[in-house]
């Protein structure tokens, strides 16, 4: 938000923001914003894939059928205690 509003309200001797009729600075900020979005998405996706490769983020079908309490934590819930 701040990156876009800087391009809207900027005013110096040579550069004018969108509010003062200058489109160049606003377009430059939009292009920079999309570059940052793309870079952040690619970096996050790469970290996600590396983490998923080292420590799988999904459980297997067998673990899901068995129950995640037992397969992931090694504990079970006794219903008579809860009632």
N, C-alpha and C positions, 0 to 999 in steps of 0.2 A: 504494500500500500504506500509506504513512504517513498519507494523508488518511483512510482508513477506520479505521486503528488509533487515530488521535487521537480519533475518535468512539466507539471502543470503550472506551478507558481514561480518558477525560476525567472529571475530578471537581472541581467547585468548589462554592461555597455554594449556587448556584442551578441549575447545569447538571450533569446526570449522564450519563455515557456508557452505552453498551449493557451493559457489564459490571456496572454498578450499577443497572440497571433503567430507564434513560432511553432511550426510542426516538426522541424528537424530534431530538436532535442527530445521531444516526446517520442518520435519514432525510434530514435537511438536508444532511449530507455526501454521501450517495448521490446526491441531486438535483444538487448542485454538481458531483460527479464526472461525471455524464452530460452536464451542460452543457459541461464542459471537453472531454470526448471529442468531442461534436458540433462544438464550435467548432474544435478541432484538425483533425478530419476535413475540415470545410468549407474551412478555410484551406489545408490541404495539397492538397486536390483542386483548388482554385482555382489555386494555384501550379503544379501539374502541368499543368493545361490551358493556362495562359499560356505555360509553357515549351514545351509541345507545339505551340502555335500559332506561336511565334517560331522554334523550332528543332525540327523534327519528330523525334520520338523513335523512329519506326519507319522502316526502310528500305523502298524500293519492291520490288516483286516482281522487277523487272529487275535491280536491284542485288544482290538475294539470289541470283538465278540466276547472275549473273556471278561472284559470290564477294565476300565482304565485305572480304577483304584488298585486292583490287584496287579495288573501288568506294569504300571508305572511307579506305584508307591509301595507295593507289597503289603497292602492292608485291605481288610474287608470290613464292611459295616454289618453289625449284628442288629437285625431289625427289632428284636425283643428288647434291646436296651433303649432304643429310641421311642418305643411305644409306651 
